Amino acid sequence: MIVDLDRVVLPASGLDELFDALHVEGYPVLGPTVRDGVITIAPVTGPDDLPRGWGDEQDAGTYRLVRRDDGAYFGYAAPAGTWKRHLFPARSVLWRARMIRESPVIEEAHDEPGRRALLGIRGCDLAAVAVQDRVLLYGAHPDPVYAARRQDLLLVAVACGTPASTCFCASMGTGPGVGEGADIALTELDPQDPAQHRFLIEARTPAGQAVVARVAGERARRVDDEAAEAVVAGAVARMVRSVDNEGLPDALRLGAEDPRWDDVARRCLSCGSCTMVCPTCFCTDVRDEPNVLVGVDERVRVWASCFELGHSYLHGGAVRPSPRARYRQWATHKFATWWDQFGTSGCVGCGRCIAWCPVGIDVTEEIRAVASGAREQSP
Protein backbone atom coordinates (compact mmCIF):
# COMPACT_ATOMS: atom_id res chain seq x y z
CA MET A 1 0.00 0.00 0.00
CA ILE A 2 1.37 3.41 -0.97
CA VAL A 3 0.27 6.38 1.12
CA ASP A 4 1.00 9.79 -0.39
CA LEU A 5 1.29 11.64 2.93
CA ASP A 6 4.15 13.67 4.38
CA ARG A 7 3.23 12.99 8.03
CA VAL A 8 2.16 9.54 9.11
CA VAL A 9 2.02 7.45 12.26
CA LEU A 10 3.49 3.96 12.12
CA PRO A 11 3.07 1.32 14.85
CA ALA A 12 6.39 0.27 16.36
CA SER A 13 5.60 -3.27 15.27
CA GLY A 14 5.69 -2.04 11.67
CA LEU A 15 9.07 -0.35 11.83
CA ASP A 16 10.39 -2.84 9.32
CA GLU A 17 8.26 -1.03 6.72
CA LEU A 18 10.52 2.00 7.06
CA PHE A 19 13.58 -0.17 6.47
CA ASP A 20 11.88 -1.76 3.46
CA ALA A 21 11.09 1.70 2.06
CA LEU A 22 14.68 2.82 2.51
CA HIS A 23 15.99 -0.30 0.80
CA VAL A 24 13.55 0.05 -2.12
CA GLU A 25 14.75 3.63 -2.61
CA GLY A 26 18.30 2.34 -2.73
CA TYR A 27 19.60 3.37 0.69
CA PRO A 28 21.80 1.03 2.74
CA VAL A 29 21.24 2.04 6.36
CA LEU A 30 23.68 3.13 9.06
CA GLY A 31 22.16 3.35 12.51
CA PRO A 32 22.57 2.74 16.24
CA THR A 33 23.33 -0.74 17.48
CA VAL A 34 24.81 -2.37 20.58
CA ARG A 35 28.44 -3.40 20.20
CA ASP A 36 31.28 -3.89 22.70
CA GLY A 37 29.22 -2.61 25.61
CA VAL A 38 28.18 0.69 24.02
CA ILE A 39 25.62 2.05 21.57
CA THR A 40 27.53 2.89 18.43
CA ILE A 41 26.89 3.53 14.74
CA ALA A 42 27.17 0.66 12.25
CA PRO A 43 25.33 -0.88 9.29
CA VAL A 44 21.85 -2.07 10.29
CA THR A 45 19.44 -4.07 8.15
CA GLY A 46 16.26 -4.01 10.21
CA PRO A 47 14.64 -3.21 13.58
CA ASP A 48 16.27 -6.22 15.24
CA ASP A 49 19.67 -4.55 14.83
CA LEU A 50 18.56 -1.44 16.74
CA PRO A 51 19.23 -1.10 20.51
CA ARG A 52 15.65 -1.91 21.52
CA GLY A 53 15.25 -1.91 25.29
CA TRP A 54 18.70 -0.44 25.89
CA GLY A 55 19.60 2.93 27.35
CA ASP A 56 22.70 4.56 28.75
CA GLU A 57 23.93 6.38 31.83
CA GLN A 58 26.44 9.10 31.12
CA ASP A 59 28.20 11.53 33.41
CA ALA A 60 31.61 13.16 33.64
CA GLY A 61 34.08 10.40 32.79
CA THR A 62 31.34 7.76 32.86
CA TYR A 63 29.41 5.71 30.31
CA ARG A 64 27.29 2.66 31.14
CA LEU A 65 24.93 0.66 28.95
CA VAL A 66 21.76 -0.14 30.92
CA ARG A 67 18.57 -2.11 30.36
CA ARG A 68 15.36 -0.10 30.09
CA ASP A 69 12.01 -1.26 31.41
CA ASP A 70 10.28 -0.68 28.07
CA GLY A 71 10.72 -1.50 24.39
CA ALA A 72 12.11 1.83 23.15
CA TYR A 73 14.22 1.55 20.03
CA PHE A 74 15.88 4.94 20.54
CA GLY A 75 15.87 5.22 24.32
CA TYR A 76 19.42 6.49 24.74
CA ALA A 77 21.32 9.78 24.53
CA ALA A 78 24.30 10.55 22.26
CA PRO A 79 25.84 7.32 20.89
CA ALA A 80 29.41 6.52 21.90
CA GLY A 81 30.63 6.93 18.34
CA THR A 82 29.94 9.98 16.23
CA TRP A 83 28.33 10.02 12.81
CA LYS A 84 31.28 12.14 11.67
CA ARG A 85 33.46 9.13 10.97
CA HIS A 86 31.05 8.06 8.22
CA LEU A 87 31.33 11.46 6.53
CA PHE A 88 34.87 12.49 7.44
CA PRO A 89 36.76 9.23 8.09
CA ALA A 90 39.51 9.00 10.70
CA ARG A 91 41.82 7.76 7.94
CA SER A 92 41.53 8.58 4.24
CA VAL A 93 43.90 7.59 1.44
CA LEU A 94 44.54 10.67 -0.70
CA TRP A 95 46.67 8.97 -3.36
CA ARG A 96 48.95 5.98 -3.96
CA ALA A 97 52.25 5.69 -5.78
CA ARG A 98 53.57 2.42 -7.15
CA MET A 99 56.40 1.36 -9.45
CA ILE A 100 55.30 -0.09 -12.77
CA ARG A 101 58.09 -1.15 -15.11
CA GLU A 102 60.53 0.88 -13.00
CA SER A 103 58.47 4.04 -13.45
CA PRO A 104 56.46 5.68 -10.67
CA VAL A 105 52.70 5.82 -11.27
CA ILE A 106 50.39 8.01 -9.19
CA GLU A 107 46.88 6.70 -8.56
CA GLU A 108 44.24 8.99 -7.13
CA ALA A 109 42.02 7.44 -4.47
CA HIS A 110 38.29 7.50 -5.13
CA ASP A 111 35.91 7.35 -2.20
CA GLU A 112 32.33 7.28 -3.51
CA PRO A 113 30.10 5.24 -1.19
CA GLY A 114 26.91 6.21 -3.00
CA ARG A 115 23.48 6.42 -1.42
CA ARG A 116 23.25 5.84 2.32
CA ALA A 117 20.71 6.60 5.01
CA LEU A 118 21.75 7.73 8.48
CA LEU A 119 18.91 6.46 10.67
CA GLY A 120 18.56 7.71 14.24
CA ILE A 121 20.73 10.80 14.08
CA ARG A 122 19.88 13.18 16.95
CA GLY A 123 19.27 16.91 16.73
CA CYS A 124 22.71 17.72 18.16
CA ASP A 125 24.47 15.53 15.61
CA LEU A 126 22.26 16.87 12.84
CA ALA A 127 23.44 20.35 13.78
CA ALA A 128 27.03 19.06 13.76
CA VAL A 129 26.57 17.87 10.16
CA ALA A 130 25.43 21.39 9.28
CA VAL A 131 28.57 22.81 10.92
CA GLN A 132 30.81 20.47 8.96
CA ASP A 133 28.87 21.22 5.78
CA ARG A 134 29.63 24.91 6.28
CA VAL A 135 33.33 24.22 6.76
CA LEU A 136 34.04 21.28 4.45
CA LEU A 137 31.37 21.50 1.76
CA TYR A 138 30.38 25.13 1.28
CA GLY A 139 33.71 26.78 2.02
CA ALA A 140 36.08 28.27 -0.53
CA HIS A 141 37.79 24.90 -0.99
CA PRO A 142 35.37 21.96 -0.58
CA ASP A 143 36.93 18.80 0.78
CA PRO A 144 36.60 16.08 -1.90
CA VAL A 145 36.40 13.17 0.58
CA TYR A 146 33.66 14.84 2.61
CA ALA A 147 31.80 16.01 -0.49
CA ALA A 148 31.74 12.48 -1.95
CA ARG A 149 30.42 10.98 1.29
CA ARG A 150 27.90 13.77 1.85
CA GLN A 151 26.41 13.36 -1.62
CA ASP A 152 23.24 11.22 -1.87
CA LEU A 153 23.00 11.02 1.91
CA LEU A 154 19.55 10.69 3.51
CA LEU A 155 19.31 12.00 7.07
CA VAL A 156 16.62 10.25 9.12
CA ALA A 157 16.67 12.06 12.46
CA VAL A 158 14.99 11.00 15.70
CA ALA A 159 13.93 13.38 18.48
CA CYS A 160 15.71 12.63 21.75
CA GLY A 161 13.43 11.78 24.66
CA THR A 162 16.06 10.50 27.10
CA PRO A 163 19.00 12.92 27.41
CA ALA A 164 21.97 11.99 29.57
CA SER A 165 23.16 14.17 32.43
CA THR A 166 26.00 15.28 30.14
CA CYS A 167 23.66 16.72 27.48
CA PHE A 168 23.20 20.47 27.08
CA CYS A 169 21.87 20.72 23.52
CA ALA A 170 18.81 22.72 24.61
CA SER A 171 20.99 25.65 25.69
CA MET A 172 22.88 25.46 22.38
CA GLY A 173 19.68 25.49 20.33
CA THR A 174 20.44 22.18 18.64
CA GLY A 175 17.99 19.77 20.29
CA PRO A 176 16.50 17.67 21.70
CA GLY A 177 13.96 18.03 18.89
CA VAL A 178 14.84 17.60 15.23
CA GLY A 179 15.96 20.88 13.69
CA GLU A 180 16.74 21.87 10.14
CA GLY A 181 18.59 19.58 7.77
CA ALA A 182 16.70 16.31 8.20
CA ASP A 183 15.09 14.57 5.25
CA ILE A 184 12.85 12.60 7.60
CA ALA A 185 12.07 13.35 11.26
CA LEU A 186 10.92 10.63 13.65
CA THR A 187 9.53 10.86 17.16
CA GLU A 188 9.11 7.67 19.20
CA LEU A 189 5.88 7.78 21.19
CA ASP A 190 4.70 5.79 24.24
CA PRO A 191 7.36 3.03 24.24
CA GLN A 192 6.21 1.98 27.73
CA ASP A 193 2.80 0.89 26.33
CA PRO A 194 3.07 -1.87 23.69
CA ALA A 195 -0.44 -1.11 22.45
CA GLN A 196 0.34 2.59 21.90
CA HIS A 197 4.03 2.33 20.95
CA ARG A 198 4.36 4.16 17.63
CA PHE A 199 6.42 6.56 15.53
CA LEU A 200 5.41 9.94 14.19
CA ILE A 201 7.15 10.18 10.80
CA GLU A 202 7.52 13.49 8.97
CA ALA A 203 8.97 13.88 5.47
CA ARG A 204 10.74 17.22 5.07
CA THR A 205 12.39 16.98 1.66
CA PRO A 206 11.49 15.41 -1.70
CA ALA A 207 13.94 12.57 -0.97
CA GLY A 208 12.24 12.01 2.37
CA GLN A 209 8.80 12.13 0.77
CA ALA A 210 9.78 9.37 -1.66
CA VAL A 211 10.56 7.12 1.31
CA VAL A 212 7.60 8.05 3.51
CA ALA A 213 5.18 7.57 0.60
CA ARG A 214 6.07 3.87 0.72
CA VAL A 215 5.21 3.50 4.41
CA ALA A 216 1.69 2.21 5.09
CA GLY A 217 1.02 4.47 8.04
CA GLU A 218 -2.01 6.42 9.17
CA ARG A 219 -2.41 10.15 8.87
CA ALA A 220 -0.93 11.91 11.91
CA ARG A 221 -3.50 13.37 14.31
CA ARG A 222 -3.39 16.23 16.76
CA VAL A 223 -2.96 13.79 19.65
CA ASP A 224 0.20 12.48 17.99
CA ASP A 225 1.56 16.01 17.57
CA GLU A 226 0.87 16.75 21.24
CA ALA A 227 2.57 13.54 22.30
CA ALA A 228 5.63 14.43 20.19
CA GLU A 229 5.77 17.91 21.71
CA ALA A 230 5.60 16.35 25.19
CA VAL A 231 8.57 14.09 24.39
CA VAL A 232 10.75 17.06 23.50
CA ALA A 233 9.52 19.22 26.39
CA GLY A 234 10.17 16.41 28.84
CA ALA A 235 13.71 15.98 27.54
CA VAL A 236 14.41 19.69 27.92
CA ALA A 237 13.11 19.64 31.48
CA ARG A 238 15.45 16.77 32.41
CA MET A 239 18.66 18.44 31.23
CA VAL A 240 20.86 19.49 34.14
CA ARG A 241 23.73 21.11 32.24
CA SER A 242 23.67 24.28 30.18
CA VAL A 243 25.81 27.03 28.68
CA ASP A 244 24.90 30.72 28.89
CA ASN A 245 25.71 31.93 25.37
CA GLU A 246 24.79 35.56 25.99
CA GLY A 247 27.99 37.53 25.34
CA LEU A 248 30.04 34.35 25.76
CA PRO A 249 32.59 34.96 22.94
CA ASP A 250 33.54 38.36 24.37
CA ALA A 251 33.66 37.00 27.91
CA LEU A 252 36.07 34.21 26.92
CA ARG A 253 38.33 36.67 25.14
CA LEU A 254 38.41 38.87 28.24
CA GLY A 255 39.14 35.83 30.37
CA ALA A 256 42.21 34.72 28.46
CA GLU A 257 44.42 35.08 31.56
CA ASP A 258 41.91 33.71 34.06
CA PRO A 259 43.56 31.41 36.66
CA ARG A 260 40.86 28.83 35.92
CA TRP A 261 42.84 27.82 32.85
CA ASP A 262 45.71 26.81 35.16
CA ASP A 263 43.32 24.80 37.30
CA VAL A 264 41.93 22.80 34.39
CA ALA A 265 45.43 22.34 32.95
CA ARG A 266 46.50 20.56 36.13
CA ARG A 267 43.72 18.02 35.57
CA CYS A 268 43.87 17.73 31.75
CA LEU A 269 45.89 14.81 30.37
CA SER A 270 46.17 16.38 26.89
CA CYS A 271 45.01 13.02 25.56
CA GLY A 272 42.78 14.56 22.88
CA SER A 273 39.84 12.29 23.70
CA CYS A 274 37.46 15.26 23.68
CA THR A 275 38.45 16.16 20.12
CA MET A 276 38.20 12.57 18.89
CA VAL A 277 34.59 12.19 20.09
CA CYS A 278 33.54 15.71 19.09
CA PRO A 279 31.15 15.67 16.10
CA THR A 280 32.39 19.03 14.76
CA CYS A 281 36.20 18.85 15.10
CA PHE A 282 37.89 18.55 11.72
CA CYS A 283 41.64 18.98 12.32
CA THR A 284 43.80 16.54 10.36
CA ASP A 285 47.39 15.57 9.68
CA VAL A 286 48.86 14.23 6.43
CA ARG A 287 51.34 11.38 6.46
CA ASP A 288 53.24 9.29 3.92
CA GLU A 289 53.07 5.56 4.60
CA PRO A 290 55.53 3.56 2.48
CA ASN A 291 55.16 -0.20 2.11
CA VAL A 292 58.45 -1.46 0.72
CA LEU A 293 57.26 -5.08 0.67
CA VAL A 294 54.67 -4.45 -2.03
CA GLY A 295 56.22 -1.32 -3.52
CA VAL A 296 53.29 0.99 -2.77
CA ASP A 297 53.42 4.34 -1.03
CA GLU A 298 50.25 5.95 0.31
CA ARG A 299 49.61 9.52 1.31
CA VAL A 300 46.94 9.42 3.98
CA ARG A 301 45.02 11.96 5.99
CA VAL A 302 44.24 11.16 9.62
CA TRP A 303 42.38 12.93 12.38
CA ALA A 304 44.54 15.20 14.52
CA SER A 305 43.98 16.99 17.81
CA CYS A 306 44.85 20.49 18.96
CA PHE A 307 45.85 18.87 22.27
CA GLU A 308 48.87 17.27 20.59
CA LEU A 309 52.10 19.14 21.32
CA GLY A 310 53.13 19.02 17.68
CA HIS A 311 49.81 20.34 16.38
CA SER A 312 50.92 23.95 16.70
CA TYR A 313 54.57 23.30 15.83
CA LEU A 314 56.32 25.92 13.76
CA HIS A 315 60.02 26.21 13.03
CA GLY A 316 61.67 26.56 16.40
CA GLY A 317 58.98 25.05 18.60
CA ALA A 318 55.29 24.71 19.42
CA VAL A 319 53.10 27.81 19.58
CA ARG A 320 51.09 26.24 22.44
CA PRO A 321 53.65 24.30 24.49
CA SER A 322 51.57 23.96 27.68
CA PRO A 323 48.35 22.04 28.49
CA ARG A 324 46.93 25.36 29.68
CA ALA A 325 47.43 26.97 26.28
CA ARG A 326 46.05 23.96 24.41
CA TYR A 327 42.91 23.59 26.52
CA ARG A 328 42.25 27.33 26.33
CA GLN A 329 42.67 27.21 22.54
CA TRP A 330 40.20 24.34 22.22
CA ALA A 331 37.54 25.84 24.50
CA THR A 332 37.74 29.40 23.18
CA HIS A 333 37.75 28.17 19.60
CA LYS A 334 34.60 26.12 20.15
CA PHE A 335 32.63 28.79 21.98
CA ALA A 336 34.14 32.07 20.74
CA THR A 337 36.41 32.30 17.70
CA TRP A 338 34.43 29.68 15.77
CA TRP A 339 31.80 32.42 15.45
CA ASP A 340 34.40 34.67 13.80
CA GLN A 341 35.41 31.98 11.32
CA PHE A 342 32.16 30.23 10.49
CA GLY A 343 29.30 32.30 11.89
CA THR A 344 28.17 29.69 14.39
CA SER A 345 29.23 27.95 17.57
CA GLY A 346 31.60 25.02 17.28
CA CYS A 347 29.74 23.15 20.02
CA VAL A 348 26.36 21.42 19.63
CA GLY A 349 25.93 20.35 23.27
CA CYS A 350 26.10 16.58 22.73
CA GLY A 351 28.15 16.16 25.94
CA ARG A 352 30.50 13.51 24.57
CA CYS A 353 33.59 15.48 25.60
CA ILE A 354 32.34 15.34 29.19
CA ALA A 355 31.44 11.65 29.24
CA TRP A 356 34.59 10.45 27.50
CA CYS A 357 37.12 12.62 29.33
CA PRO A 358 39.24 10.18 31.39
CA VAL A 359 39.43 12.64 34.30
CA GLY A 360 35.85 13.92 34.01
CA ILE A 361 36.51 17.54 33.02
CA ASP A 362 33.19 19.27 32.41
CA VAL A 363 33.49 21.91 29.70
CA THR A 364 30.28 23.62 30.82
CA GLU A 365 31.80 24.20 34.28
CA GLU A 366 35.07 25.50 32.87
CA ILE A 367 33.35 27.86 30.44
CA ARG A 368 31.00 29.11 33.14
CA ALA A 369 33.86 29.80 35.56
CA VAL A 370 35.96 31.75 33.06
CA ALA A 371 33.02 33.66 31.64
CA SER A 372 31.70 34.57 35.08
CA GLY A 373 35.05 35.96 36.13
CA ALA A 374 35.32 38.03 32.97
CA ARG A 375 31.78 39.37 33.32
CA GLU A 376 32.44 40.46 36.91
CA GLN A 377 35.53 42.40 35.84
CA SER A 378 34.01 44.05 32.76
CA PRO A 379 32.59 47.57 33.23
C-alpha angles and dihedrals in degrees: 000000000000117000115194096208130122095208120042139157118230125190112241088239088064097052089115087072089068090052090048090051091050092049093048089052089053101255121139105206131236114190147140119302138159114260133154093354097307140081106252140161120266141135111299127187102189147348092287089068093057121094094257111179093010129114136165141234114215131178137144105318092351137106125166130172109223137183117248124216093233140050100259114155094198101030097136139082127238111344118244092246124052126235087231093085090064091054102030106025122214088236126028128176108226097184143335131223123202136169115247116180089344092304124110115242122194117213120192115222117237119205109183111148094172125208117004135162122219103209120194100017110160127228092256093053091043088057089048090056088053090052092051091045089057092050104034105025109030099033126105091272112033115210108243095210093051093042092053093050094043093053116097091008119150115206113208104183128192125206112241115239099168112049120184122237087256094060121105102159093126091065090048093051094238103107170239085217123057111271132187122320102049121123090200128017122203131190119190111220132199099347089168091066113060091198093054100032105126146138128242105215122195125185111211104173136035089257089052092047091055089058098041091049087066094054114096096220133140125255111273115253133206091258089059091050091050091049090051091050089051091053092056095041091050091051092051091050092053096054112109100181128067144160123225102223096182105120090341098140092054092044092053091049090051090048096055092120097039112139088230088080088062090050094053091043090060089058100037116096093198086230094140093226091133092057094046093055095039111110094211104043112109107171114138143179128214121222138177114227113191121196106196093180094067098022096242127129121195130197106209136183118217135182114270133192132223086221090070113101092226095050093088096034117143128169105300100022148319120314090215105036098162132067087235092059093045096049091046090050092051096046097043092045092053097046104025123014093037085073090057093050104037108011095245142068118278091219126075097184098246091141096220093127088059097046096044099043105113092218096039100246109177111213092199090059093047093048092046093050095050094042093048092052092049093048092052091053097044117095 
